[in-house]
């Protein structure tokens, strides 16, 4: 399967820095996957611009909403187009792949587990030069503890002990874990027992090289070291037969592979205004991509 993947284009009706008509579209692609934030807003003019964008395709378009074009934006954009599907909470088969779409339902995206609320999980307690290293260590610890939780090896209280959560923060930690568990269960229902699943998500998986906060300096309380991807999505990748994920949101390019013989799971984010052609074929152990010029 050869797909055109685009994420975080943030098209704006009044802007002139992105020429849709000049975009080169390969003529041998099988589908288009939009991993959210096609437009920067969800107003009437933005819907018209999004419809103009997808009208250039005559193949399947799977439009997963981001936090800037959240649900029901794709429904409004897809109206009247037979080849466009709202990709949120959707599953469908493309040849040798089962594709699962998961996007955003609101503009505001709060982390399910706010590390800043727990002193032992806050990398800002380390000296500034050590914060990224501390953030990586913390992300590993969170991922391992919650993986043990969703696979029924430990309880939430056990996970709290393992992560050194203080007694006064236990109620908040339990609430956070409950949210993660709910999302994990939802994604688990979507993926089910399918094999070779490709997940198209706006949020990147947690604890990758490209899921850090894309602001810098003092914005957002100086959280640029934090890993901000979806913990539930990362756990689904570890517990289900996921061949690849394509995502966005963090505005950072990145590609990572798993430790299987095939390299699965393949985890890709094409970054800000990402556009690329991706070849996916689990039966031949293929996953490759080439960026498309967006200027």
N, C-alpha and C positions, 0 to 999 in steps of 0.2 A: 504494500500500500504506500503510495506517495501522496503526502498531504502538504498543503501550504499552511503553515502555522503563523499566526500573528497574535501578539499580545501587547497591551499597553501602548497602543498607537495614540490614544488621547486626542483624537481628531476634534477640531473646534471649527464651528461654522464661520467664525470671523477671521480665522487664521489663514495665512498664505504660505506657511512653511512646510506644508505637506501636500504634494500634488498627487491626488488620487488618479487623475487621468494619465499621469506619467509613470505610474507604477507598472513594472514589468511582471506579467502574470505568466508563469510557465504553462504550456499547453498540454502537459502530460500528467497533471495531478488528478488524483481521484476524489479528493475532498478538501475542504477548508476548515481548519479548527481555529476558532477565535477564543483565546484564553483570557477574555475580560478586558475592560477599559478600552473598548474600541473608540468610544467618544469620551470627552472629559466631563460632560454633563448629560442629563437625561431629559432635556426639554424638547419641545416640538421641532426646533431647528436641528437639534442633535439627532433626533430620530430620522429626519429627512436626510441628513448627511450620512447616517449609518445605512439607510436604505440605498442611497446612491453607491456606497461602497460595495455592498453585497450584490447589487444588481449587475455588477460586472462579471459575476460568476454564473456559469450554467451547470455547476456540479453541486453536490451536497455541501451545505455550509452548516457547521455546528457552532452555534454562538453561545458561549458560556459567559454569563454576566460577571463583571467585576464590581468593585465598590463604587466606581464612578458611573457605571451604567447598569446598576443593580436591577434585580427583578422588580417590575415586569418589563423592563426595557427590551430584552430580546423578543418577547411576545409581540410587542408593538412593532418592532422592526420587521419581524418575520411575517406579519399579517399580509396575506395575499401572495406571498412567495411560496411556491410548492417545494423549492429546493432548500429552504432555510428552516432550521429547527432550533427552538429554544433548548440549549444544552444543559440547563440546570436540573439536576436530579434525573438525568436521562441515561438510558443504556441502549446501545444498539450494536449490531455486528457489522464489521467491515472486513470481509474476507477472513483471514486467519486471526483477526483481532476482535476482541470485545471492547468497546469504548464506553467509558463511564464519564459523564459530565457532571461537574460540581462547581457551582459558582457562588455568588454573593446575593443576599436578599436585602441588604441595606448598605447605605453609604458608610456608616460608621463601622469600623472593624476593631474591636477590642480583643486583645490577646486573651485566650481562654484561661491561661495561667500567667498572671502578671508577676513576672519575676521580681519586680521592684517592691512588691508587697511582702517579700520574704527575704530578710537580711542574708540568709545563707545562699540564696539564689541570685542575688543582685551583684552583677560583675563590677558595679561602680564602687563597691567596697574595697576593691583592689586599687593599687596605684595606677594612674592613667596609662602608663606604658604597658601594664600587664592586663588591662581589661579585656582585650580580645582573647587572650589565652584563657583567662578566667571564665569568660563567656562560653568558650568551647568546652571547657571542663564541665561547667554547669549544665550545658545542653546535653552532653553525654550522660551525665548523672540523671537528668530528668527523663531522657528517652529510655534509659535502661530500667529505671524504677517503674515508669508507667507501662512499659512493655511487659514487665513482670505482672503488673496489675491486670491488664486486659487479657492476659493469658492465664489468669486465675492462679498465679503462683504466690501472690501476696495480697494483703488487704490494703485499703487506703491508709489505714493507720500504720501498717508496715512501711508503705512508701513514704509517708511523712517522716517516720523515724529514720529511714535510710537517707533522706534528703536533709535531715537536721532541722525540720520545721519546728519553731518554738511553740510552746503550748498555747500562747495567746493568738497564734496565727493558724491553729488547727482548723477552726470553723471555716475560715476563708479558703484554706487549702482544700478541704472537703468539697466546698462549693465549686472550686475550679476543676477539680478532678471529675466531679459529676458532669460538668459541661463537656469536658473532653470525652468522657465515656459515652454521653448521649450522641455526640458527633461521630465518634468511632462506630457506635452501633448503627447509626444511620448509614454511614459509608459502607459498613459491612453488609448491610441489607442490599445496597445498590450493587456492590461487587459480587456478593453471593459466592457461589462455587465456580464462577467462570474462570477460564484459563486464559493466560496471555492477555491480561487486561491492560489497556492503555487508559490512563486517567487524564482527562483534560480539566484542569482546575485553575482558578484565578490565583488562589493562594499557593505558594510554594511549600513543599514539605519542610518540616522543622529540622533544624540542625544540619543544614547544608552550607556550602561555601557562599551561597548567594541569597540567603534568606534574612540577612541583617537589615536593620532599619535604614532606609535610603536617605534620611535626613542627616545633616552633620552639624557640628557645633553645639549650641545650647538649645536648639529646637527639640521639642518633645523630651525636655528634661535630660538632654545629653544621653540619649539611649542608642546611639549609633552602633555600640558593640553588641547589643542584644540580638539573639536569634529570635525572629518574629514569625517564622513559618507555622503551618498548621501541625500541631502535635498529633492530632487524630489521623491526619493524612499520612504522616510518617509511620505511624503504628500500623495502618492498613497495608502500607507497602511491605512492612516486615512480616505480617501475618497472613497475607493473601497472595494469590498468584498474579502479581502485578509485573508486567513486562516493562512498562515505561510510564513516566508522567511528563506532561508538558504543562507549564504554568507561567505565571507572571507576578505582578504586584510589587515585587521588591525593586524593580528597575535595574537589576544587576544581571549581567550575563553569567551563565554557569552551566556546566555539564559534568555530571558525576555518574559513575557506574557502580554496580554492586560487585560482590565477590563471587558470583556464579560463573560457570564456564562460558555462558553467553554474554556476561557483562550485566545481565539484568539484576536489579531494575535499573533502567536507564532514566536519569532524572535531568530534564532540560528546561532551562529558562533562557529565552533569547534576549532578555533585557529590555530596556526602555526603547519603545518603538521597534520591537523585535519583529522581524519578518524573515521566514526561512522555509526552505523545502526540506521535509523530513521523510526519509524512507524507513518504513517499519515493516518487518516480516519476521515474526518469532520462529516460524518453521525453518527459516534459513539462518537464524541467529543474526538478523540484520537490524541495525539501527544506525543511521548516519544522517547528517544534516549539512546544509550549506546555507549561509545567510544570503538574503536577497537585498540588494541595494534599495534603500528607502528614500534616498535623496533625489 
